[in-house]
Amino acid sequence: MSEAPPSLSAARDAVIAILRARRKALRVSQAALGAQIGSKGSVADWECGRATPRLGNLIRWARALDCTIAITPPPPPSRPPSRPPSRPPSRPPRRARRRGDAGCAPGTR
């Protein structure tokens, strides 16, 4: 089995920590919860990190504790405040040249 990416591992660990805290708050033993979800002995392994629950087991575990698991999209990345595009320094308008004016000194046409 391949190792999960760090962000997925952190999310899984956070969900397991929440479910463990909920089980303790309800004063349910690991063995009783394992029997309820049909996975005896596994709850202890999941909570201490010796094993990783499959998605179906994670959902059954949450339901047994009156919890739900939701997947939401991540927030959009934060962007620095946008700046208006930089403009080159303004130049005076060019004088239109007529054909034949190129290279002539003023008044010598």
Buried (B, 14 or more C-beta within 10 A) or exposed (E): EEEEEEEEEEEBEEBBEBBBEBBEEEEBEBEEBBEBBEBBEBBBBBBEEEBBBEEEBBBBBBEBBEBEEEEEEEEEEEEEEEEEEEEEEEEEEEEEEEEEEEEEEEEEE
